[in-house]
């Protein structure tokens, strides 16, 4: 089957089933084994791996370690071309559509295209939208772009719509890892209303209540990373909020 991960996502979206993804930063793998055990126990749907900047982590070794301990699909969430690695199951091919940095809209994609084709990875083209979140995040700084203002829901909606019209397969609404303020429910609702493609929401999500609110507002995939570096014990509760939402919606 071609594009198995994306097909699964579309099926989930069609039935209203929400997914939970855990973001792993290869630079911060101090308690990776325990985290993966929890991911298995609590039925995490996806593992995203990558970051704005990797300094010490060895991406390939980290993916191998993950694959040895779980069957959860691993999707690359690359901050740079250097983070394309064929050991993963798929690649979120990010285009930073909230910004006006040509390098992140098409430039780096050109450079990476032959490498991506050779990798055989399932490619899921994704419109990445950085939203202002109270402070300067690594994602905003490293992307050299201006995020969409926090209250400008109509700009976010039109940006997502343009991404869908351009043929992108998903939208990633992002406050930035460790964001002080996550994306608001109002903005998620506005974007949901504007597009039909699957919607990922992440950045600064720290409570099960916010997970539930995001699901209610139309997010299809909730991503959490930073929280589990300091509070790994919260993984069950956060994943549980998604599962509870799915049960309640039955
Ligand atoms: C970052 O959206 C992801 O790109 C996850 O954000 O690390 O803040 O959970 P956090």
py3Dmol code that shows the C-alpha trace and the ligand (Angstrom):
import py3Dmol

protein = """\
ATOM      1  CA  UNK A   1       0.000   0.000   0.000  1.00  0.00           C
ATOM      2  CA  UNK A   2       1.330   3.454  -0.815  1.00  0.00           C
ATOM      3  CA  UNK A   3       1.199   6.232   1.764  1.00  0.00           C
ATOM      4  CA  UNK A   4      -0.055   3.927   4.539  1.00  0.00           C
ATOM      5  CA  UNK A   5       0.429   6.458   7.325  1.00  0.00           C
ATOM      6  CA  UNK A   6      -1.428   9.225   5.542  1.00  0.00           C
ATOM      7  CA  UNK A   7      -4.246   6.847   4.561  1.00  0.00           C
ATOM      8  CA  UNK A   8      -4.620   5.839   8.203  1.00  0.00           C
ATOM      9  CA  UNK A   9      -4.754   9.493   9.187  1.00  0.00           C
ATOM     10  CA  UNK A  10      -7.473  10.202   6.654  1.00  0.00           C
ATOM     11  CA  UNK A  11      -9.477   7.225   7.923  1.00  0.00           C
ATOM     12  CA  UNK A  12      -9.176   8.489  11.498  1.00  0.00           C
ATOM     13  CA  UNK A  13     -10.218  11.946  10.431  1.00  0.00           C
ATOM     14  CA  UNK A  14     -13.239  10.567   8.582  1.00  0.00           C
ATOM     15  CA  UNK A  15     -14.398   8.734  11.700  1.00  0.00           C
ATOM     16  CA  UNK A  16     -13.559  11.606  14.067  1.00  0.00           C
ATOM     17  CA  UNK A  17     -10.866   9.625  15.892  1.00  0.00           C
ATOM     18  CA  UNK A  18      -8.207  11.913  17.348  1.00  0.00           C
ATOM     19  CA  UNK A  19      -4.541  10.913  17.600  1.00  0.00           C
ATOM     20  CA  UNK A  20      -1.822  11.581  20.129  1.00  0.00           C
ATOM     21  CA  UNK A  21       1.811  12.090  19.107  1.00  0.00           C
ATOM     22  CA  UNK A  22       4.887  12.345  21.320  1.00  0.00           C
ATOM     23  CA  UNK A  23       7.745  14.510  20.092  1.00  0.00           C
ATOM     24  CA  UNK A  24      11.209  13.205  20.901  1.00  0.00           C
ATOM     25  CA  UNK A  25      14.203  15.503  20.698  1.00  0.00           C
ATOM     26  CA  UNK A  26      17.291  13.340  19.927  1.00  0.00           C
ATOM     27  CA  UNK A  27      19.350  15.732  22.074  1.00  0.00           C
ATOM     28  CA  UNK A  28      17.282  14.893  25.146  1.00  0.00           C
ATOM     29  CA  UNK A  29      17.093  11.138  25.487  1.00  0.00           C
ATOM     30  CA  UNK A  30      17.939  10.844  29.170  1.00  0.00           C
ATOM     31  CA  UNK A  31      14.914   8.698  29.979  1.00  0.00           C
ATOM     32  CA  UNK A  32      14.063   7.434  26.496  1.00  0.00           C
ATOM     33  CA  UNK A  33      13.554   3.797  27.531  1.00  0.00           C
ATOM     34  CA  UNK A  34      10.985   4.703  30.181  1.00  0.00           C
ATOM     35  CA  UNK A  35       9.270   7.141  27.821  1.00  0.00           C
ATOM     36  CA  UNK A  36       8.949   4.459  25.122  1.00  0.00           C
ATOM     37  CA  UNK A  37       7.520   1.993  27.649  1.00  0.00           C
ATOM     38  CA  UNK A  38       4.903   4.600  28.538  1.00  0.00           C
ATOM     39  CA  UNK A  39       4.193   5.285  24.843  1.00  0.00           C
ATOM     40  CA  UNK A  40       3.459   1.567  24.365  1.00  0.00           C
ATOM     41  CA  UNK A  41       1.336   1.314  27.504  1.00  0.00           C
ATOM     42  CA  UNK A  42      -0.736   4.377  26.735  1.00  0.00           C
ATOM     43  CA  UNK A  43      -1.337   3.703  23.045  1.00  0.00           C
ATOM     44  CA  UNK A  44       0.484   6.665  21.586  1.00  0.00           C
ATOM     45  CA  UNK A  45      -0.350   6.885  17.866  1.00  0.00           C
ATOM     46  CA  UNK A  46       2.817   8.485  16.498  1.00  0.00           C
ATOM     47  CA  UNK A  47       6.310   9.387  17.532  1.00  0.00           C
ATOM     48  CA  UNK A  48       7.641  12.557  15.962  1.00  0.00           C
ATOM     49  CA  UNK A  49      11.391  12.990  16.047  1.00  0.00           C
ATOM     50  CA  UNK A  50      13.503  16.046  15.316  1.00  0.00           C
ATOM     51  CA  UNK A  51      14.155  19.574  16.469  1.00  0.00           C
ATOM     52  CA  UNK A  52      15.121  23.066  15.391  1.00  0.00           C
ATOM     53  CA  UNK A  53      18.755  22.307  16.156  1.00  0.00           C
ATOM     54  CA  UNK A  54      20.508  19.077  17.073  1.00  0.00           C
ATOM     55  CA  UNK A  55      23.791  19.401  18.913  1.00  0.00           C
ATOM     56  CA  UNK A  56      24.759  16.091  20.484  1.00  0.00           C
ATOM     57  CA  UNK A  57      22.048  13.598  19.639  1.00  0.00           C
ATOM     58  CA  UNK A  58      22.640  10.929  17.017  1.00  0.00           C
ATOM     59  CA  UNK A  59      19.415  10.805  15.034  1.00  0.00           C
ATOM     60  CA  UNK A  60      19.868   7.418  13.339  1.00  0.00           C
ATOM     61  CA  UNK A  61      20.875   5.705  16.590  1.00  0.00           C
ATOM     62  CA  UNK A  62      17.924   7.297  18.361  1.00  0.00           C
ATOM     63  CA  UNK A  63      15.459   6.099  15.693  1.00  0.00           C
ATOM     64  CA  UNK A  64      16.961   2.588  15.827  1.00  0.00           C
ATOM     65  CA  UNK A  65      16.524   2.563  19.584  1.00  0.00           C
ATOM     66  CA  UNK A  66      12.906   3.657  19.251  1.00  0.00           C
ATOM     67  CA  UNK A  67      12.164   1.063  16.558  1.00  0.00           C
ATOM     68  CA  UNK A  68      13.686  -1.676  18.690  1.00  0.00           C
ATOM     69  CA  UNK A  69      11.263  -0.905  21.495  1.00  0.00           C
ATOM     70  CA  UNK A  70       8.000  -0.005  19.820  1.00  0.00           C
ATOM     71  CA  UNK A  71       5.903  -0.510  16.683  1.00  0.00           C
ATOM     72  CA  UNK A  72       4.498   3.030  16.869  1.00  0.00           C
ATOM     73  CA  UNK A  73       5.149   4.761  13.517  1.00  0.00           C
ATOM     74  CA  UNK A  74       8.079   7.191  13.659  1.00  0.00           C
ATOM     75  CA  UNK A  75       7.688  10.395  11.653  1.00  0.00           C
ATOM     76  CA  UNK A  76      10.600  12.732  11.044  1.00  0.00           C
ATOM     77  CA  UNK A  77       9.888  16.291  12.078  1.00  0.00           C
ATOM     78  CA  UNK A  78      13.036  17.807  10.620  1.00  0.00           C
ATOM     79  CA  UNK A  79      14.504  21.151  11.603  1.00  0.00           C
ATOM     80  CA  UNK A  80      17.092  20.817   8.838  1.00  0.00           C
ATOM     81  CA  UNK A  81      17.888  18.710   5.774  1.00  0.00           C
ATOM     82  CA  UNK A  82      20.398  16.852   7.943  1.00  0.00           C
ATOM     83  CA  UNK A  83      17.483  15.287   9.790  1.00  0.00           C
ATOM     84  CA  UNK A  84      16.265  13.242   6.816  1.00  0.00           C
ATOM     85  CA  UNK A  85      16.874   9.636   7.774  1.00  0.00           C
ATOM     86  CA  UNK A  86      15.617   6.480   6.113  1.00  0.00           C
ATOM     87  CA  UNK A  87      15.322   4.551   9.368  1.00  0.00           C
ATOM     88  CA  UNK A  88      12.059   6.375  10.132  1.00  0.00           C
ATOM     89  CA  UNK A  89       8.661   5.412   8.698  1.00  0.00           C
ATOM     90  CA  UNK A  90       7.742   8.750   7.228  1.00  0.00           C
ATOM     91  CA  UNK A  91       8.668  12.378   6.834  1.00  0.00           C
ATOM     92  CA  UNK A  92       6.669  15.493   7.583  1.00  0.00           C
ATOM     93  CA  UNK A  93       7.960  17.575   4.682  1.00  0.00           C
ATOM     94  CA  UNK A  94       7.496  20.968   6.274  1.00  0.00           C
ATOM     95  CA  UNK A  95       6.945  24.173   4.382  1.00  0.00           C
ATOM     96  CA  UNK A  96       6.829  27.157   6.733  1.00  0.00           C
ATOM     97  CA  UNK A  97       3.784  28.791   5.187  1.00  0.00           C
ATOM     98  CA  UNK A  98       3.292  31.272   8.042  1.00  0.00           C
ATOM     99  CA  UNK A  99       6.584  32.937   7.091  1.00  0.00           C
ATOM    100  CA  UNK A 100       8.132  34.538   4.069  1.00  0.00           C
ATOM    101  CA  UNK A 101      11.524  32.861   4.158  1.00  0.00           C
ATOM    102  CA  UNK A 102      11.927  31.374   0.646  1.00  0.00           C
ATOM    103  CA  UNK A 103      14.480  28.889   1.901  1.00  0.00           C
ATOM    104  CA  UNK A 104      11.872  27.261   4.158  1.00  0.00           C
ATOM    105  CA  UNK A 105       9.091  27.544   1.595  1.00  0.00           C
ATOM    106  CA  UNK A 106      10.986  25.784  -1.228  1.00  0.00           C
ATOM    107  CA  UNK A 107      14.793  26.297  -1.097  1.00  0.00           C
ATOM    108  CA  UNK A 108      15.807  23.526   1.282  1.00  0.00           C
ATOM    109  CA  UNK A 109      13.229  21.214  -0.263  1.00  0.00           C
ATOM    110  CA  UNK A 110      15.047  21.455  -3.588  1.00  0.00           C
ATOM    111  CA  UNK A 111      18.342  20.561  -1.931  1.00  0.00           C
ATOM    112  CA  UNK A 112      16.771  17.663  -0.049  1.00  0.00           C
ATOM    113  CA  UNK A 113      14.599  16.303  -2.878  1.00  0.00           C
ATOM    114  CA  UNK A 114      17.022  13.661  -4.270  1.00  0.00           C
ATOM    115  CA  UNK A 115      17.947  12.546  -0.761  1.00  0.00           C
ATOM    116  CA  UNK A 116      14.287  12.197   0.176  1.00  0.00           C
ATOM    117  CA  UNK A 117      13.509  10.203  -2.961  1.00  0.00           C
ATOM    118  CA  UNK A 118      16.400   7.816  -2.322  1.00  0.00           C
ATOM    119  CA  UNK A 119      15.298   7.365   1.288  1.00  0.00           C
ATOM    120  CA  UNK A 120      12.043   5.696   0.250  1.00  0.00           C
ATOM    121  CA  UNK A 121      10.326   7.449   3.165  1.00  0.00           C
ATOM    122  CA  UNK A 122       6.617   8.120   3.014  1.00  0.00           C
ATOM    123  CA  UNK A 123       6.439  11.870   2.442  1.00  0.00           C
ATOM    124  CA  UNK A 124       3.598  13.870   3.953  1.00  0.00           C
ATOM    125  CA  UNK A 125       3.773  17.462   2.738  1.00  0.00           C
ATOM    126  CA  UNK A 126       2.807  19.662   5.656  1.00  0.00           C
ATOM    127  CA  UNK A 127       2.047  23.364   5.923  1.00  0.00           C
ATOM    128  CA  UNK A 128       3.829  24.452   9.080  1.00  0.00           C
ATOM    129  CA  UNK A 129       2.350  27.539  10.712  1.00  0.00           C
ATOM    130  CA  UNK A 130       4.175  29.252  13.544  1.00  0.00           C
ATOM    131  CA  UNK A 131       1.921  31.223  15.846  1.00  0.00           C
ATOM    132  CA  UNK A 132       3.118  33.918  18.228  1.00  0.00           C
ATOM    133  CA  UNK A 133       3.266  32.412  21.700  1.00  0.00           C
ATOM    134  CA  UNK A 134       4.321  35.024  24.226  1.00  0.00           C
ATOM    135  CA  UNK A 135       8.061  34.727  23.852  1.00  0.00           C
ATOM    136  CA  UNK A 136      10.619  34.070  21.118  1.00  0.00           C
ATOM    137  CA  UNK A 137      10.756  30.307  20.536  1.00  0.00           C
ATOM    138  CA  UNK A 138      13.633  28.344  19.028  1.00  0.00           C
ATOM    139  CA  UNK A 139      11.412  27.517  16.038  1.00  0.00           C
ATOM    140  CA  UNK A 140      10.716  31.194  15.313  1.00  0.00           C
ATOM    141  CA  UNK A 141      14.332  32.241  15.767  1.00  0.00           C
ATOM    142  CA  UNK A 142      15.779  29.383  13.724  1.00  0.00           C
ATOM    143  CA  UNK A 143      13.253  29.815  10.928  1.00  0.00           C
ATOM    144  CA  UNK A 144      14.011  33.525  10.630  1.00  0.00           C
ATOM    145  CA  UNK A 145      10.320  34.218  10.136  1.00  0.00           C
ATOM    146  CA  UNK A 146       7.684  36.311  11.865  1.00  0.00           C
ATOM    147  CA  UNK A 147       4.978  34.153  13.459  1.00  0.00           C
ATOM    148  CA  UNK A 148       1.297  34.828  12.836  1.00  0.00           C
ATOM    149  CA  UNK A 149      -0.008  37.167  15.575  1.00  0.00           C
ATOM    150  CA  UNK A 150      -1.781  35.252  18.319  1.00  0.00           C
ATOM    151  CA  UNK A 151      -5.218  36.816  17.905  1.00  0.00           C
ATOM    152  CA  UNK A 152      -5.268  36.952  14.103  1.00  0.00           C
ATOM    153  CA  UNK A 153      -7.449  33.933  13.489  1.00  0.00           C
ATOM    154  CA  UNK A 154      -8.482  35.042  10.037  1.00  0.00           C
ATOM    155  CA  UNK A 155      -4.839  35.244   8.895  1.00  0.00           C
ATOM    156  CA  UNK A 156      -4.250  31.749  10.246  1.00  0.00           C
ATOM    157  CA  UNK A 157      -7.393  30.445   8.518  1.00  0.00           C
ATOM    158  CA  UNK A 158      -6.473  31.985   5.146  1.00  0.00           C
ATOM    159  CA  UNK A 159      -2.884  30.748   5.437  1.00  0.00           C
ATOM    160  CA  UNK A 160      -4.083  27.205   6.080  1.00  0.00           C
ATOM    161  CA  UNK A 161      -6.596  27.461   3.249  1.00  0.00           C
ATOM    162  CA  UNK A 162      -3.871  28.612   0.861  1.00  0.00           C
ATOM    163  CA  UNK A 163      -1.758  25.641   1.978  1.00  0.00           C
ATOM    164  CA  UNK A 164      -4.619  23.261   1.255  1.00  0.00           C
ATOM    165  CA  UNK A 165      -5.220  24.890  -2.134  1.00  0.00           C
ATOM    166  CA  UNK A 166      -1.528  24.438  -2.941  1.00  0.00           C
ATOM    167  CA  UNK A 167      -1.937  20.717  -2.363  1.00  0.00           C
ATOM    168  CA  UNK A 168      -0.349  20.308   1.067  1.00  0.00           C
ATOM    169  CA  UNK A 169      -1.660  17.216   2.858  1.00  0.00           C
ATOM    170  CA  UNK A 170      -1.693  18.462   6.447  1.00  0.00           C
ATOM    171  CA  UNK A 171      -1.501  21.641   8.490  1.00  0.00           C
ATOM    172  CA  UNK A 172       0.702  21.845  11.596  1.00  0.00           C
ATOM    173  CA  UNK A 173      -0.460  24.682  13.832  1.00  0.00           C
ATOM    174  CA  UNK A 174       2.481  25.347  16.100  1.00  0.00           C
ATOM    175  CA  UNK A 175       3.207  27.657  19.033  1.00  0.00           C
ATOM    176  CA  UNK A 176       6.795  26.320  19.211  1.00  0.00           C
ATOM    177  CA  UNK A 177       8.282  23.746  21.545  1.00  0.00           C
ATOM    178  CA  UNK A 178       8.026  24.845  25.157  1.00  0.00           C
ATOM    179  CA  UNK A 179       5.812  27.793  24.197  1.00  0.00           C
ATOM    180  CA  UNK A 180       4.591  29.941  27.044  1.00  0.00           C
ATOM    181  CA  UNK A 181       1.117  30.170  25.510  1.00  0.00           C
ATOM    182  CA  UNK A 182      -0.287  27.406  23.307  1.00  0.00           C
ATOM    183  CA  UNK A 183      -2.417  28.075  20.229  1.00  0.00           C
ATOM    184  CA  UNK A 184      -5.885  29.263  21.276  1.00  0.00           C
ATOM    185  CA  UNK A 185      -9.056  27.239  20.824  1.00  0.00           C
ATOM    186  CA  UNK A 186     -10.483  30.059  18.716  1.00  0.00           C
ATOM    187  CA  UNK A 187      -7.621  29.882  16.244  1.00  0.00           C
ATOM    188  CA  UNK A 188      -7.852  26.087  16.044  1.00  0.00           C
ATOM    189  CA  UNK A 189     -11.578  26.380  15.325  1.00  0.00           C
ATOM    190  CA  UNK A 190     -10.992  29.028  12.641  1.00  0.00           C
ATOM    191  CA  UNK A 191      -8.383  26.880  10.899  1.00  0.00           C
ATOM    192  CA  UNK A 192     -10.515  23.747  11.227  1.00  0.00           C
ATOM    193  CA  UNK A 193     -13.400  25.565   9.589  1.00  0.00           C
ATOM    194  CA  UNK A 194     -11.179  26.696   6.718  1.00  0.00           C
ATOM    195  CA  UNK A 195      -9.630  23.362   5.711  1.00  0.00           C
ATOM    196  CA  UNK A 196     -10.526  19.693   5.376  1.00  0.00           C
ATOM    197  CA  UNK A 197      -7.030  18.205   5.552  1.00  0.00           C
ATOM    198  CA  UNK A 198      -5.789  16.741   8.864  1.00  0.00           C
ATOM    199  CA  UNK A 199      -4.790  19.330  11.446  1.00  0.00           C
ATOM    200  CA  UNK A 200      -1.873  18.844  13.852  1.00  0.00           C
ATOM    201  CA  UNK A 201      -1.663  21.143  16.873  1.00  0.00           C
ATOM    202  CA  UNK A 202       1.356  21.469  19.156  1.00  0.00           C
ATOM    203  CA  UNK A 203       3.558  23.724  21.227  1.00  0.00           C
ATOM    204  CA  UNK A 204       3.227  24.389  24.937  1.00  0.00           C
ATOM    205  CA  UNK A 205       0.369  21.953  25.585  1.00  0.00           C
ATOM    206  CA  UNK A 206       0.785  21.028  29.259  1.00  0.00           C
ATOM    207  CA  UNK A 207      -2.594  19.955  30.657  1.00  0.00           C
ATOM    208  CA  UNK A 208      -5.168  17.279  29.822  1.00  0.00           C
ATOM    209  CA  UNK A 209      -7.793  20.039  29.801  1.00  0.00           C
ATOM    210  CA  UNK A 210      -5.981  21.789  26.966  1.00  0.00           C
ATOM    211  CA  UNK A 211      -5.736  18.479  25.080  1.00  0.00           C
ATOM    212  CA  UNK A 212      -9.518  18.049  25.387  1.00  0.00           C
ATOM    213  CA  UNK A 213     -10.161  21.648  24.362  1.00  0.00           C
ATOM    214  CA  UNK A 214      -7.953  21.265  21.277  1.00  0.00           C
ATOM    215  CA  UNK A 215      -9.735  18.045  20.282  1.00  0.00           C
ATOM    216  CA  UNK A 216     -13.110  19.747  20.708  1.00  0.00           C
ATOM    217  CA  UNK A 217     -11.899  22.675  18.606  1.00  0.00           C
ATOM    218  CA  UNK A 218     -11.004  20.441  15.668  1.00  0.00           C
ATOM    219  CA  UNK A 219      -7.395  19.301  16.065  1.00  0.00           C
ATOM    220  CA  UNK A 220      -6.858  15.805  14.613  1.00  0.00           C
ATOM    221  CA  UNK A 221      -3.428  15.162  16.125  1.00  0.00           C
ATOM    222  CA  UNK A 222      -2.173  16.589  19.409  1.00  0.00           C
ATOM    223  CA  UNK A 223       1.615  16.732  19.798  1.00  0.00           C
ATOM    224  CA  UNK A 224       3.384  16.999  23.137  1.00  0.00           C
ATOM    225  CA  UNK A 225       7.142  16.911  23.678  1.00  0.00           C
ATOM    226  CA  UNK A 226       8.680  19.341  26.106  1.00  0.00           C
ATOM    227  CA  UNK A 227       6.370  18.477  29.016  1.00  0.00           C
ATOM    228  CA  UNK A 228       7.612  14.882  29.151  1.00  0.00           C
ATOM    229  CA  UNK A 229      11.216  15.993  29.557  1.00  0.00           C
ATOM    230  CA  UNK A 230      10.356  17.348  33.001  1.00  0.00           C
ATOM    231  CA  UNK A 231       7.134  15.448  33.778  1.00  0.00           C
ATOM    232  CA  UNK A 232       7.315  12.035  32.101  1.00  0.00           C
ATOM    233  CA  UNK A 233       4.705  10.769  34.565  1.00  0.00           C
ATOM    234  CA  UNK A 234       2.090  12.895  32.763  1.00  0.00           C
ATOM    235  CA  UNK A 235       2.174  10.909  29.541  1.00  0.00           C
ATOM    236  CA  UNK A 236      -0.680   8.602  30.562  1.00  0.00           C
ATOM    237  CA  UNK A 237      -2.892  11.493  31.582  1.00  0.00           C
ATOM    238  CA  UNK A 238      -2.231  13.443  28.358  1.00  0.00           C
ATOM    239  CA  UNK A 239      -2.753  10.433  26.072  1.00  0.00           C
ATOM    240  CA  UNK A 240      -5.786   9.494  28.191  1.00  0.00           C
ATOM    241  CA  UNK A 241      -7.408  12.863  27.464  1.00  0.00           C
ATOM    242  CA  UNK A 242      -7.330  12.027  23.737  1.00  0.00           C
ATOM    243  CA  UNK A 243      -8.636   8.487  24.299  1.00  0.00           C
ATOM    244  CA  UNK A 244     -11.399   9.757  26.580  1.00  0.00           C
ATOM    245  CA  UNK A 245     -12.426  12.253  23.923  1.00  0.00           C
ATOM    246  CA  UNK A 246     -12.606   9.428  21.381  1.00  0.00           C
ATOM    247  CA  UNK A 247     -14.707   7.241  23.699  1.00  0.00           C
ATOM    248  CA  UNK A 248     -17.047  10.131  24.531  1.00  0.00           C
ATOM    249  CA  UNK A 249     -17.533  10.848  20.819  1.00  0.00           C
ATOM    250  CA  UNK A 250     -18.628   7.243  20.052  1.00  0.00           C
TER     251      UNK A 250
END
"""
ligand_1 = """\
10
LIG
C 6.972 21.283 19.001
O 4.639 21.068 18.688
C 5.750 20.445 19.204
O 7.238 21.443 17.666
C 5.589 20.078 20.638
O 5.667 21.210 21.468
O 7.474 20.490 22.997
O 5.958 22.385 23.628
O 5.125 20.057 23.612
P 6.063 21.028 23.022
"""
view = py3Dmol.view(width=600, height=400)
view.addModel(protein, "pdb")
view.setStyle({"model": 0}, {"cartoon": {"style": "trace"}})
view.addModel(ligand_1, "xyz")
view.setStyle({"model": 1}, {"stick": {}})
view.zoomTo()
view.show()
